[in-house]
Amino acid sequence: PDLLPTCNGEVTTMSFLQDVVDILLQYVVKSFDRSTKVIDFHYPNELLQEYNWELADQPQTLEEILLNCRTTLKYAIKTGHPRYFNQLSTGLDMVGLAADWLTSAANTNMFTYEIAPVFVLLEYVTLRKMREIVGWPGGCGDGIFSPGGAISNMYAMLIARFKMFPEVKEKGMAAIPRLVAFTSEHSHFSVKKGAAALGIGTDSVILIRCDERGKMIPSDLERRVVEAKQKGFVPFLVSATAGTTVYGAFDPLIAIADICKKYKIWMHVDGAWGGGLLMSRKHKWKLNGIERANSVTWNPHKMMGVPLQCSALLVREEGLMQSCNQMHASYLFQQDKHYDLSYDTGDKALQCGRHVDVFKLWLMWRAKGTTGFEAQIDKCLELAEYLYNKIKNREGYEMVFDGKPQHTNVCFWYIPPSLRGMEDSEERTSRLMKVAPVIKARMMEYGTTMVSYQPLGDKVNFFRMVISNPAATHQDIDFLIDEIERLGQDL
């Protein structure tokens, strides 16, 4: 009750916020301190019982509120820690953090120029720049920042379907033929999730075979397209992946574009993870052909290190998102406003309320320039190559696929001494399957580092190491290898 907007609340407010900032700054400094834990791990029931998290009728004191802030950060995962490798989004960028604070203070909604003038213009400028980098002439086209790559991919499906059958907007799925979409067997689960949400159905997503490196095989794609057409289905979208989640593979976009052109199918590129490589002169060849896509997902909150969340959907044809999604709500999108209505972008989104995600990216881009992003991306790729070179012939390691990684994903098994002499057998496989989960659990209990593992196809649990944090160094890679060996020796 003592804080603003209470009468004369300024002094208390300033001192409260100063205390909060002090807590945050201590946390930021700790995030980069390698002597601190990445995680102070507790089991869910322990954490629930250790503190009183319940909501009460009576207010707490500001001291207690500050204590709540400290406790929350005490058990948070330090995703900016140089030894946190668990997710595709890691790191903590100072300018991005400042931008996030500013965005929260401005606390507005992205639907109209009327209430978000600067942010709407920055979205316009930033999306145009991203489309230019994709390779569309003059940055032409459209786009939107959405709440993550899964939603961006769903937008692509929605727009592709509308482009082919505009009547679906009013009449629904019953009015149109049975649609099918195609994506690789290594693609992100969001393609199926989008098909389920849009009423197309997960059975209508046809998974195309990949080669041993995880890239979609174009001849299999064409075969399955022809097969679907013979059955009377209508192929409406191919989702190619630029940077798969586990292997970090880049589908052959030029060959896929040729097939999409031949059969008149919308080509989407899910570059949520690999899109950042477009910023690097050294690595952008991996996305050759992306300029032929009809739509692209690109998540700056992954490889570019922008604070969560920041995901862009880019569309080559202008006006399509608007006609696909607009509902003409007259209380928001009045047609008789006194400024250029093309800046009221809210009607092309699925959301009504939309968070300001652009400012973090825009401010970081101003602070680093394209070359700054390029340098941090090149550094992460160089670290992945360093890890690969270090373990590819090292005793106790087996690579999941041959050859150096295309992205920062390095996939490998750690083989404990007890399994090293064993013949390939069912027993060896079932024992190997248990190795990564135990090492991961120990990592979390010690709190020293975090790296993810998973099975894939017929391959049992292996580590998927990814690097997107520019704070990581060669020493952190060395540390990770030593730690895996320390925690796995006795298995």
N, C-alpha and C positions, 0 to 999 in steps of 0.2 A: 504493500500500500504506500510505501515511502518513495517509490520511483515515479518518474514521469509517466503519465501526464498529471500526477498529483501536483497540487499547488506547491510551489517552492521545492519541487522534487529534484531540481538540477544537480545540487551538490551530491546528494545520495546516489543519483543515477550515474554521475561521472565517476564516483569512487567505486561503485559496483562494477561498472563496465571496465574500469581500469584493472580491477582485480581479475575479471574474466580474461582480459587481454594478457595479464601476467601469467595466468594458468596456461593459456594457449601458447604463449611464447616459450614457456618452459618445456611444453610438450613438443613444440617444433624443434627446439635445440636437441632434446632427447632423441627425437626421431632419427637424427643423423649420427648419434653417438653409438659407435659399434660396441662399446662396453655394456650398453643396455640391452635388455631382452627385446626381441621382436614382439613377443606375446607373453603375458602373465596368465598362463592357461589355468582355468578352473572348469570342472564339469558343470553343466547347466544347473543341476539341482543344488550344488555347492554355492554357486553364485547367487541363486535365488534365495538361499537360506542365510547367506552371510550378511546381506543388507536388507533393509526394508525398502522395497521398491513400490509398495502399494500407494494408491492415490487416496488422499484423505479429504474430509470435509473442511478441515481448518487449514489455513495457510501455514507454510513453514517460514522460518526466519531467512533473511538473506544469507546469513552465515551457512545455514544448512543447504541453501541453494548452491552456494559456491562449492560446498563439500560434495554435492551431487555431481557437479561438473568435474571435480577432481577424480572422483570414483569412476565415473564413466570413462574418462581418458585413461585411468590406470589399467582398466581391463580391455581397452580398445586394442585392436591389432595395429601396430605401427606400420602402416602401408607405405610410408616414406622411407623406412629403414633400408639401408643399402643391402641387407640380407633377407629382405622379404621378396620372394620370387614366385609367390603362390598363384597370382592371377595375371591376366594380360594387362591390367591397369595397375601400375605401381608408381611410387615416387611422390614427391610433394614439392610442387613448384611455388616459389615465394610470390612471384607476380600473379600467378593463378589464384593463390590463396587470397591475396589482397583484393583481386577482382571479385572473388566469391563474397568476401566481406562487404564490398561495396554493393554488389547485387542484392544481398540480403537487406542492407540498410535502405536501398531504393525501393525494394519490395513492391514491384509492379508486375503486371501481367502482359504477356507478349501479343495479345490479340489485335490491338489497334495502335496506330501512330498517335492517336489522341492521348493515350496514357503511357506510352513507352517510346517517345519520339526518338531518343538517341539509340536505344537498344534495337528498335526496328530498322533504323538505317544501318547500324553496324551488322545486323544479320544480313541485310541486303548486300553490303559491301563484301563481307566475309564469304558468303555462299558463292558470290560471283567469282571471287578469287579462287575458291576451291574448284569451281567448274572449269576455270581457265587452266588450272594445274592438271585436271583430268584430261584436258585437251579438246574441250568443246570450243569452237571458234568464238573469240571475244567473251568467253565465259557465259555464253547464252544459256537459257534454260531457266530452271526453277529449283526450289529446294526448301528444306525446313530443318530446324533442329528438333529432334524428337527425343523421347525419354530412353534412349538406348538402341543398340543395333537390332534387337529383336523387333522393336516397333518400326524402325526404319525399313527392315526387310518386309514387314507386313504392309507398310505403305506402298512399297514397290509392287506387291502382289495385287493390292487394291486398285492401283492406278493402271496396271497392265490389264487387269480384267475389265476395267471401265473403258479403256481405250478400244478393246476388241468388241465389247458388248455394253455400250452406254446405257441401254435399257435396264441393266441389272440394278442400277441405283434406285429406280422406282419399283420395278417389278420383282426384284429378288432372283435367287438362283433358279426358281421353278421356271422362269421365262427363258432360260438359256441352256445350251447343250452342256453335256458333262465335260468339265475342263480338267486338264492335267498339267502339272508343273514338273520340271526336271531339275535335279540338283545332285551333286556327287554324294557318294556314301560317306564321305568325310566332312560333309558340310554341317553347318550349325543347326541345332535342333529347332531354331526359330522358324525355319522354312515350313516345317510340319506344323508348328504351333500356329503360324499365320494362316495356314490352310484350314486348320481346325476352327480358328476364330472367325474366318470369313465364310464358313459354311461350304467350303470346297471339299473338305475332308482329307484326313491324313493319307487315306488310301490313294488319293489322286496325286500324291507327290511320289514321283518315280525316281528311285535312287540309281544313279549311274556309277558303273564300276570305276575304280581308281587304279592307277599303276602302283608299283611298290613304294613310290615316294609320296603317294597320296594325292596325285593330280588326276583330275577327271580324264577319262579316255574318250576323245571326240568320236571315234568310230562307234563306240557303244552308245553314245548319246544319239547319234543319227539313227542307229538301228532301233532304239527305243521310241524315237519320235515317229518313225515310219510305222512301227508296230501299233502305236497308240492311234494313229490316224486310221489304220486299217480296221481297228475295232470301233471306229466311229467317235472316238474322243477328240476333243479340240485342244491341242497343245497351245497354252497361252503364255508361258513364262519359262525361261531357263535361268536358274540362279547359279552363276559361276562364283567360286570362292577365291579371293585373293588374300591368301594367308589363312589356312585352315587352323582350327582351334588347337588341335593336338600336334600335328606334324609341321604346321606353318607352311603348307604347300600352296603354290600358286597354280590355279588351273590355266590351261593354254587358251588364253582369251581370244587370240586371233582365229584359231580353228573353230572355237565355239561361236564367235561372231559370224563366221561364214555360214555355219549351220543355221543360226537364227535368221540370217538374211534369206537363205534359201527357202526356209519353211515359214517365213513371216511370223516369227515368234519374238516376243519382247525379251531383250537380254538385260538381265540385272547382274551387277557385280557386287557381291557382298565383300567389300574391302574393309569391314569393321576393324579387323586386326592388321591387315597388310596395307591399307590405304595410306598410312603415314609414309611408306617408302616412296610415294610420289614426290615427297619433299627432298629426296636425296638423288643427286645426279648420278651417283655411283650405283644405286640399287633400283631406280625406277623402271629399268628395262624389264623387271619381273612382272610388271603390269602392262606390258605392251599390248595394245588392242583395247584397253579400257575406254579409249575415246569413242569406240564403236558401240558402247553400251547405251541402253535407253535410260537406265537408272543405276545409281551407285550408292552404296552405304559406306560411310567413312567415319570412324569414331576417333576424334582427336583425344578422347580420354584414355585411349590405349597407348599406342606407340609414341604419341606426341606429348604424353604426360600432362594433359590438361586435367584439372580436378573434375571428379565425377559430378554431374553427368554431362557429357558433351558428344552427341552423336548426330551426324548430318545425313539426310537423304538428299541426293542430287538427282534431278530429273532433266533429261535433255530437251523435252518439248515444253515450252512455256504455256501456261494457261490450263494445262491438263489437271494439275492438282486441284485448282480452283473449281473447275467444272465437276470434277469427281466428288469433291467433298463439301462444296458450299451448300448452305441451308438458308441463306439470306435472313438471318435473325435481325429483325428490324430495330431491336433495342441496342444492338452493338454496331451493326454495319449500316447505319443510316446512309442513304444515297445522296442526301443534300448537305453533306458536311462542307466546310470551307477550305479543305485542302485536297491534294491528289489522293484519291481513294485506293490507288494501287498499293499504297503503303499499309493499308489495313489487311494484314496477312492472315488474321485469325481464321477466316472462313475456308482456308485451304488445308487446315489442320483437322485431325480427328478430335483432338482435345478442344475444349473451350478454354479453360484456364491453362496457361502454358508458362512454365518457368523460364526465366531468362538464362539461357545456357551459353549465349554467344560471347558475353563480355569477357569471360576468362580466356577464351581462345584469342579473341581480338587483342586484348591487352598483352598477352604473352607474345603474340606475333609481333606487336609493336616493339616489345622489349628485346626479342631475340632476332627478329628478322627471319626470313626464310632460311638464311644460312645458319642461324643458330639452331633451328629445328633440325636442319640437315646434319649439323655436327653432332648433336646428341643422339640422333638416330644411327648415324654411321658408327658412333662409339658403341652403342648397344649391340649392333651386328658384329662388330669386331670382337666384343667380349664373348659372344656366342661362339664365334669361330675359335677363339682361344680355348674355351671349354671343350669344344669338339676335338681340337687337336690334342688337348691334354689327356682326354680319356679314351680316344678311339683305339689306342693300342695298349692301354694301361691294364695291368692284371686286375681282374675282378669287375671289369666293365664289358658290357656287350651293347653295341648300338642297335637300335630298333630297325633302322634302315641305313643303307650304305650311302656314303657321300656326304659332303659338308652341307649343313643346313642352309636353306634359302632365306629363312627368317631367323628370329632369335630362339626358335623352339629347338631344343636339343633333347632327343628322346633316347633313353638308355635304361638298361637293367643294371643294378648292382648285384653281382653274384658273390655271396658271402663265401669265405674259405671252405665251409662244409659242403658247398655244392660244386666247387670248381672242378673236381676230378670226375664228377658224375656223368654217365652217359645220358643222352637225351632220352627221357622216359616220362611216363605219366607222373611218377613219383616226384621227379625233379621239377616238372612243371607245376605240380600242386604245391610244392614247397616254395618255389620261386614266387608264386602268386602272393604268398604271405609276407614276403620280404619288405617290399616298399611300404605297405600299410604300417608295419611295425616301426620301421625307421621314421616314417612321418609322425606317428604318434609320439615317439621319443623326442623328435625335434620340437614338437609343440610343448611337451611337458618340460623340457629343458629351456624352451623359449629362445633357442639360438638362431634358428632360421626356419623358413617355410618354403617348401617346393611341392608342386602338385604331382599326383600319380593317377593313373587310370589304366584299365584294360582297353583294348581296341580290336575288334574283329576276333581273330583266333589268338591274339597276343595277350598274355596275362599281364597283370599290373606292372607298369614300367613308369619311371620318372619322366615327367615332361617339364624340363627346365625352360623358363622363358625370362628374357631380360627386357624390361622397358623403363627401368629406373636409371637415369643418367648419373645418379650418385654411386652406382655400383662400380667396383674397380677389379683389376686382376686379383688383388688380395682376397676380395670377397668370393670370387670363383674358387680360388685355392682353398679358402675356408670351407666352402660348401663340400668340396670333394673330401677334405679331411674329416668333416663332420659326418658325412654319409658312412665313411669307413669306420670311424670311431663308434657310431651307433649301430652298425651292422655287422661288425666283426664276429660276434658270438652267435649269429643266427644260423 
